[in-house]
């Protein structure tokens, strides 16, 4: 462990002070396995279980997989990050701390996580709040609740807004946040881009569905007022 | 004008560096008149004009007033702020610069505006983008477009998210941002609270309207599949 004042971490900017920083223990393939295997299991279970729902479309089943995955990610990874400001000092092989030290949710791709910049932490807090609502979306799709589309639209908008604040903030600050060009493009740009792409697609789909429902209601009203 | 290094401004924290800062020229009552009179005119015009729309409810007319007012505020005040990083150096009586030097949109209530913190600037950029969409909401309500509720819901959510990021960020940083308790509560808490209160009310209203439209469509489908 390095003493205070010394640069003892792999992050950019180099003058970032992280007294007590302990490097990770797990290899990147171990981390990938810890992340990938449970994710794959969750998606598989959701896909299989959702197949038993009466008259459900494939798109809705895919959406259930997305919402359960992104919801759990918000709760587990972002929840751990929000409530563990000193994750970079963890000196045992701890999966969540290691993910924060390395992957998307911090640090090599975006050192503002480990530096605990308040803008980034604020966005993460809002994401933790969205987490349980994402699980509610899974339930809403499965049980065909009337609020299903509107909830999905609201959640997607929240994810879009959060990711936009991320990108705009770091652009304003000159994007001096990634340990290398590889980490910048793979962990910061590419990984975050999914939370722009997928929420945008869901937003457009829900917008159209809701508009058509509103239109149908409007036509019914007009018909009734003409016949009544 | 003070030289660099000297503390030459009324903002908190006192060690904030603002070389070239020029105090305001207009009195607070002049600023209030410049702000209040056009606002009142816009609201009055909207209220009167909207009265001529066929079968429009009072709530929708009030909402038209809200969206035109908040839309113009996003475009004019927040637009000026975003594109004028050096507003604090303006050395002529300039209304928008003076508002930024004093009121809500900065500085005595929340010095992060004048300090140009990237989190705050990011939120302001997203608000400028929302501005024209607020004016679209006025048009959508007036012409009873099917996307009216969904647009209002999306806009309210954007405003709520932005205000939440504001409040969470400054709380994380210890709220050391206001020139006095008066400015903190009146300009920071009270003024921003409207952008929590009103969007929340609109959000709930639109949510209910959309749910009932979706429910009606669902019932129609069920009826048709039974009779068909």
Interface residues (C-beta under 8 A of the other chain):
Chain A: X117 X118 X119 X121 X122 X123 X125 X126 X144 X146 X147 X148 X149 X150 X153 X154 X157 X158 X161 X162 X164 X165 X168 X169 X170 X172 X173 X207 X210 X211 X212 X213 X214 X215 X216 X217 X218 X220
Chain B: X117 X118 X119 X121 X122 X123 X125 X126 X144 X146 X147 X148 X149 X150 X153 X154 X157 X158 X161 X162 X164 X165 X168 X169 X170 X172 X173 X207 X210 X211 X212 X213 X214 X215 X216 X217 X218 X220
